[in-house]
Amino acid sequence: MAACGPKRQFALDANLLFDLAAQVDAAHDFRETFLAKGYALRLAPTAAQELINYHLHGPAGKRALATTALLNMHEWRITPFDLGGVGHDLAAIFAHRLIERGLLPPEEWNDGLILAETALAEIPILVTSDKHLLDMDDTVLRMELANADLFPVIPCLPKALLRAVRR
């Protein structure tokens, strides 16, 4: 599948937008630093759906943060991306594969979808604070992505990326 947008881009998990909405300094520092460096910040389809679900059905605190995130995405220069119909099917197959292999617990289905969506969009880094994604063995993840003929993706903490550019 062809790359979407500029070469210098990051895919974002919903947790980064929750942090932006909660005015977490590190999240805003990450966003401002990488936008200034010319990176595009892209929101995976499942991450966008998570925000919408919390906006509509979440507990009060999460609902307010999701609403703030959805209302401010444009101002924050975060753009969602989508996949064609077959892309969503491929993402579901890959998420199922990660669960079958024990790399993700079944309740973390959306994490598998977000990872696959990022790979299908050919975005090399998924910015997340999700422990399930960050704790995956890098070599095993690379092999699973390669076995599925998917673009290699590295889940990274925003703070780790900030440290890398400040060295």
Contacts in CASP RR format, 6 or more apart in sequence:
PFRMAT RR
TARGET T0000
AUTHOR 0000-0000-0000
METHOD contacts of the structure
MODEL  1
MAACGPKRQFALDANLLFDLAAQVDAAHDFRETFLAKGYALRLAPTAAQE
LINYHLHGPAGKRALATTALLNMHEWRITPFDLGGVGHDLAAIFAHRLIE
RGLLPPEEWNDGLILAETALAEIPILVTSDKHLLDMDDTVLRMELANADL
FPVIPCLPKALLRAVRR
1 83 0 8 1.000
1 87 0 8 1.000
1 120 0 8 1.000
1 121 0 8 1.000
1 122 0 8 1.000
2 122 0 8 1.000
3 121 0 8 1.000
3 122 0 8 1.000
3 123 0 8 1.000
4 42 0 8 1.000
4 81 0 8 1.000
4 121 0 8 1.000
4 122 0 8 1.000
4 123 0 8 1.000
5 40 0 8 1.000
6 38 0 8 1.000
6 39 0 8 1.000
6 40 0 8 1.000
8 37 0 8 1.000
8 38 0 8 1.000
8 39 0 8 1.000
8 40 0 8 1.000
9 39 0 8 1.000
9 40 0 8 1.000
9 41 0 8 1.000
9 42 0 8 1.000
9 123 0 8 1.000
10 34 0 8 1.000
10 39 0 8 1.000
10 40 0 8 1.000
10 41 0 8 1.000
10 42 0 8 1.000
10 123 0 8 1.000
10 125 0 8 1.000
10 126 0 8 1.000
10 127 0 8 1.000
10 161 0 8 1.000
11 42 0 8 1.000
11 43 0 8 1.000
11 44 0 8 1.000
11 81 0 8 1.000
11 114 0 8 1.000
11 117 0 8 1.000
11 118 0 8 1.000
11 121 0 8 1.000
11 123 0 8 1.000
11 125 0 8 1.000
11 126 0 8 1.000
11 127 0 8 1.000
11 153 0 8 1.000
12 41 0 8 1.000
12 42 0 8 1.000
12 43 0 8 1.000
12 44 0 8 1.000
12 47 0 8 1.000
12 78 0 8 1.000
12 126 0 8 1.000
12 127 0 8 1.000
12 128 0 8 1.000
13 44 0 8 1.000
13 47 0 8 1.000
13 114 0 8 1.000
13 126 0 8 1.000
13 127 0 8 1.000
13 128 0 8 1.000
13 129 0 8 1.000
13 130 0 8 1.000
13 133 0 8 1.000
14 43 0 8 1.000
14 47 0 8 1.000
14 48 0 8 1.000
14 50 0 8 1.000
14 51 0 8 1.000
14 54 0 8 1.000
14 69 0 8 1.000
15 128 0 8 1.000
15 129 0 8 1.000
15 130 0 8 1.000
16 27 0 8 1.000
16 30 0 8 1.000
16 127 0 8 1.000
16 128 0 8 1.000
16 129 0 8 1.000
16 158 0 8 1.000
17 43 0 8 1.000
17 47 0 8 1.000
17 51 0 8 1.000
17 69 0 8 1.000
17 73 0 8 1.000
17 78 0 8 1.000
18 62 0 8 1.000
18 65 0 8 1.000
18 66 0 8 1.000
18 69 0 8 1.000
19 26 0 8 1.000
19 27 0 8 1.000
19 129 0 8 1.000
20 27 0 8 1.000
20 28 0 8 1.000
20 31 0 8 1.000
20 69 0 8 1.000
20 72 0 8 1.000
20 76 0 8 1.000
21 64 0 8 1.000
21 65 0 8 1.000
21 66 0 8 1.000
21 68 0 8 1.000
21 69 0 8 1.000
21 72 0 8 1.000
22 65 0 8 1.000
26 158 0 8 1.000
26 159 0 8 1.000
26 162 0 8 1.000
27 158 0 8 1.000
29 162 0 8 1.000
30 127 0 8 1.000
30 158 0 8 1.000
30 159 0 8 1.000
30 161 0 8 1.000
30 162 0 8 1.000
31 41 0 8 1.000
31 76 0 8 1.000
31 77 0 8 1.000
31 78 0 8 1.000
33 162 0 8 1.000
33 165 0 8 1.000
34 41 0 8 1.000
34 161 0 8 1.000
34 165 0 8 1.000
35 41 0 8 1.000
35 77 0 8 1.000
37 165 0 8 1.000
40 79 0 8 1.000
41 76 0 8 1.000
41 77 0 8 1.000
41 78 0 8 1.000
41 79 0 8 1.000
42 78 0 8 1.000
42 79 0 8 1.000
42 80 0 8 1.000
42 81 0 8 1.000
42 121 0 8 1.000
42 123 0 8 1.000
43 73 0 8 1.000
43 78 0 8 1.000
43 79 0 8 1.000
43 80 0 8 1.000
43 81 0 8 1.000
44 80 0 8 1.000
44 81 0 8 1.000
44 113 0 8 1.000
44 114 0 8 1.000
44 117 0 8 1.000
44 118 0 8 1.000
44 121 0 8 1.000
44 126 0 8 1.000
45 80 0 8 1.000
45 81 0 8 1.000
45 82 0 8 1.000
45 83 0 8 1.000
45 88 0 8 1.000
45 113 0 8 1.000
45 117 0 8 1.000
46 91 0 8 1.000
46 110 0 8 1.000
46 113 0 8 1.000
46 114 0 8 1.000
46 117 0 8 1.000
47 114 0 8 1.000
48 80 0 8 1.000
50 110 0 8 1.000
51 66 0 8 1.000
51 69 0 8 1.000
51 70 0 8 1.000
52 66 0 8 1.000
52 70 0 8 1.000
53 66 0 8 1.000
54 62 0 8 1.000
54 63 0 8 1.000
54 65 0 8 1.000
54 66 0 8 1.000
55 63 0 8 1.000
55 66 0 8 1.000
55 67 0 8 1.000
55 70 0 8 1.000
56 63 0 8 1.000
57 63 0 8 1.000
58 66 0 8 1.000
73 79 0 8 1.000
73 80 0 8 1.000
81 117 0 8 1.000
81 121 0 8 1.000
83 91 0 8 1.000
83 117 0 8 1.000
83 120 0 8 1.000
83 121 0 8 1.000
87 117 0 8 1.000
87 120 0 8 1.000
90 116 0 8 1.000
90 120 0 8 1.000
90 148 0 8 1.000
90 150 0 8 1.000
91 112 0 8 1.000
91 113 0 8 1.000
91 116 0 8 1.000
91 117 0 8 1.000
91 120 0 8 1.000
92 113 0 8 1.000
92 116 0 8 1.000
93 148 0 8 1.000
94 112 0 8 1.000
94 115 0 8 1.000
94 116 0 8 1.000
94 119 0 8 1.000
94 144 0 8 1.000
94 148 0 8 1.000
94 150 0 8 1.000
95 104 0 8 1.000
95 109 0 8 1.000
95 110 0 8 1.000
95 111 0 8 1.000
95 112 0 8 1.000
95 113 0 8 1.000
95 115 0 8 1.000
95 116 0 8 1.000
97 144 0 8 1.000
97 148 0 8 1.000
98 104 0 8 1.000
98 112 0 8 1.000
98 115 0 8 1.000
98 144 0 8 1.000
99 105 0 8 1.000
99 106 0 8 1.000
99 108 0 8 1.000
99 109 0 8 1.000
99 112 0 8 1.000
101 144 0 8 1.000
103 136 0 8 1.000
103 137 0 8 1.000
103 140 0 8 1.000
103 141 0 8 1.000
103 144 0 8 1.000
104 111 0 8 1.000
104 112 0 8 1.000
104 132 0 8 1.000
104 136 0 8 1.000
105 132 0 8 1.000
108 130 0 8 1.000
108 132 0 8 1.000
111 130 0 8 1.000
111 132 0 8 1.000
111 133 0 8 1.000
112 133 0 8 1.000
114 126 0 8 1.000
114 128 0 8 1.000
114 133 0 8 1.000
115 126 0 8 1.000
115 133 0 8 1.000
115 153 0 8 1.000
115 155 0 8 1.000
116 148 0 8 1.000
116 150 0 8 1.000
118 126 0 8 1.000
118 153 0 8 1.000
119 145 0 8 1.000
119 148 0 8 1.000
119 150 0 8 1.000
119 151 0 8 1.000
119 152 0 8 1.000
119 153 0 8 1.000
120 150 0 8 1.000
120 151 0 8 1.000
121 151 0 8 1.000
122 151 0 8 1.000
123 151 0 8 1.000
123 153 0 8 1.000
124 151 0 8 1.000
124 152 0 8 1.000
124 153 0 8 1.000
124 154 0 8 1.000
125 153 0 8 1.000
125 154 0 8 1.000
125 155 0 8 1.000
125 156 0 8 1.000
125 161 0 8 1.000
126 133 0 8 1.000
126 153 0 8 1.000
126 154 0 8 1.000
126 155 0 8 1.000
126 156 0 8 1.000
127 156 0 8 1.000
127 157 0 8 1.000
127 158 0 8 1.000
127 161 0 8 1.000
128 134 0 8 1.000
128 155 0 8 1.000
128 156 0 8 1.000
128 157 0 8 1.000
129 157 0 8 1.000
129 158 0 8 1.000
130 155 0 8 1.000
133 155 0 8 1.000
134 155 0 8 1.000
134 156 0 8 1.000
134 157 0 8 1.000
136 155 0 8 1.000
138 154 0 8 1.000
141 153 0 8 1.000
141 155 0 8 1.000
142 152 0 8 1.000
145 151 0 8 1.000
145 152 0 8 1.000
145 153 0 8 1.000
146 152 0 8 1.000
END
